[in-house]
Amino acid sequence: MTPRSVFCLAAGIVAVLSSCSAATDAATSWGEPRRATTTRVRPPPSPQVRPAEAVESAAPAPRSAEAEPTPRLTCITQRLKLEGRASVWNTQTRISGDGKFVAFVVEIESGFFVPERFERLVVYDVDAGESRALDLESGGRKLVPLPREFELSADGRWIAFLVNSGGKTGYWDEPTANELFVSDWRAGTVEPIDVHRYGIGPEAGPVELDFSDDMSRVVVLLRAKDWKPAGCLVIDRARDEAHLLAPPAGGTPMETCISGDGCTVAFVNCLPSSDPFDKPHGLWVHDLRSDGCELLPLQGWVDADSVDPLVRFGSPRISRSGRYIALLGSLTGDRQMPRAALLVDRSAERVSVISRDEEGQPIDAPCYGAKPCEGGDAVLFISNADLTGCDWNKNFDIFRYDCTSRRVEQVSMDALHRTGDMWSFESDMSEDGRSIVFWSRASNLIPDDHNKVPDIFLWQH
């Protein structure tokens, strides 16, 4: 090989190596991976975006001060871990005042060839996401609570419930056979409370109950075997004594509740008559500290002329401090059924109609289950009216009234604000108004709800 040929071959090799190096650097500048070399060079920024603009676009957008977190809806019954198939066809729901525990009655079916059905009271721990079916016993006898008559304490520790000794499933079937029990379910203890040892004859029995936060006082509504009202009994467990409420104007308490601090009892009183269901009722408040009883002048406090606060069934629920009372009223001239949800502020001497439509007008539709939160900021109630403009199902739904903004929010909706395809009922609310539990037949509130049976839902704001 001549010297000239060697020189040309060397020049060609150098040219090829130079072109490969240039191609590698070009590929690196466009963000493509580069083979590992001994010398690492940081690629320059992309020419389409300047460095300052890149930092600005990567920063999160500032959150609006008016933005509110989206409420979260959880199906509790889909998280149950019980032995057997569980269903909640016939139960009320209760949530503790702190919003950490939920209680309801489930029907459990076990076995294959010969299915066995039995009912259990279930407590669901919201924080842990765990449930526990309670095996309640007293005196060697298994207790099956009535599915619509039990209450949960503010801290979720205590449960008061009724049991029908005759095996009936409704508290109205045989009132004289109803028995009252109190359970510390964490400790596994069950204590019977015999209302007859406080002077109540065998012709009456407990049908409804409520108690203070510490379970020191229990209020029980009594009815006779023919379902006529038989009085309201306030039991002081600490002193082991009880007394019947006796309104100064006479009559018989028909529905009652007690404040969480155990100092105030509110009840709807039936005026004396041959038929207690045909007369108007008044809302009375009994102060257990002073033993004073007064009739609240609701007709002079109400803020709407079309609403009559004297109602056939008031269903009062009182806040922990006793200041706020939610109850049901009726339209003027129509006392056959409750058609308005009301909030009574005893300190301000005001009755506000909370069942209003989008334009702020009182609705003409049945209402049930009104309950206030502790500060009077929110009221829970049930209605089959379209209060939000998108409730097309014409069934009962769960609503939450915000007393600050004076707006009604529908609770029984999915994440896209679509109403349920069937009715919702049996609701309860925590003391701060941010947690609501309810029973529903709807199948579209959460994705993949194909069990075709009612469910228990937890709404959290």
HELIX and SHEET records of a PDB file:
HELIX    1   1 PRO A    3  SER A   29  1                                  27    
HELIX    2   2 PRO A   51  ALA A   58  1                                   8    
HELIX    3   3 THR A   77  ARG A   79  5                                   3    
HELIX    4   4 PRO A  175  ALA A  177  5                                   3    
HELIX    5   5 VAL A  195  TYR A  198  5                                   4    
HELIX    6   6 LEU A  298  TRP A  301  1                                   4    
SHEET    1   A 4 ARG A  72  CYS A  75  0                                        
SHEET    2   A 4 ASP A 455  GLN A 460 -1                                        
SHEET    3   A 4 SER A 435  SER A 440 -1                                        
SHEET    4   A 4 SER A 424  MET A 429 -1                                        
SHEET    1   B 3 ARG A  85  SER A  87  0                                        
SHEET    2   B 3 PHE A 101  SER A 110 -1                                        
SHEET    3   B 3 THR A  93  ILE A  95 -1                                        
SHEET    1   C 4 ARG A  85  SER A  87  0                                        
SHEET    2   C 4 PHE A 101  SER A 110 -1                                        
SHEET    3   C 4 GLU A 116  ASP A 125 -1                                        
SHEET    4   C 4 GLU A 130  LEU A 134 -1                                        
SHEET    1   D 2 GLU A 137  SER A 138  0                                        
SHEET    2   D 2 ARG A 141  LYS A 142 -1                                        
SHEET    1   E 4 PHE A 150  LEU A 152  0                                        
SHEET    2   E 4 TRP A 158  ASN A 164 -1                                        
SHEET    3   E 4 ASN A 178  ASP A 184 -1                                        
SHEET    4   E 4 THR A 189  ILE A 193 -1                                        
SHEET    1   F 4 ALA A 204  PHE A 211  0                                        
SHEET    2   F 4 ARG A 217  ALA A 224 -1                                        
SHEET    3   F 4 PRO A 229  ASP A 236 -1                                        
SHEET    4   F 4 GLU A 241  LEU A 244 -1                                        
SHEET    1   G 4 THR A 252  ILE A 258  0                                        
SHEET    2   G 4 THR A 264  CYS A 270 -1                                        
SHEET    3   G 4 HIS A 281  ASP A 287 -1                                        
SHEET    4   G 4 GLY A 292  LEU A 295 -1                                        
SHEET    1   H 3 VAL A 307  ASP A 308  0                                        
SHEET    2   H 3 TYR A 324  LEU A 331 -1                                        
SHEET    3   H 3 ARG A 317  ILE A 318 -1                                        
SHEET    1   I 4 VAL A 307  ASP A 308  0                                        
SHEET    2   I 4 TYR A 324  LEU A 331 -1                                        
SHEET    3   I 4 ALA A 340  ASP A 345 -1                                        
SHEET    4   I 4 ARG A 350  VAL A 353 -1                                        
SHEET    1   J 4 CYS A 367  PRO A 372  0                                        
SHEET    2   J 4 ALA A 378  SER A 383 -1                                        
SHEET    3   J 4 ASP A 397  ASP A 402 -1                                        
SHEET    4   J 4 ARG A 407  GLN A 410 -1                                        
END                                                                             
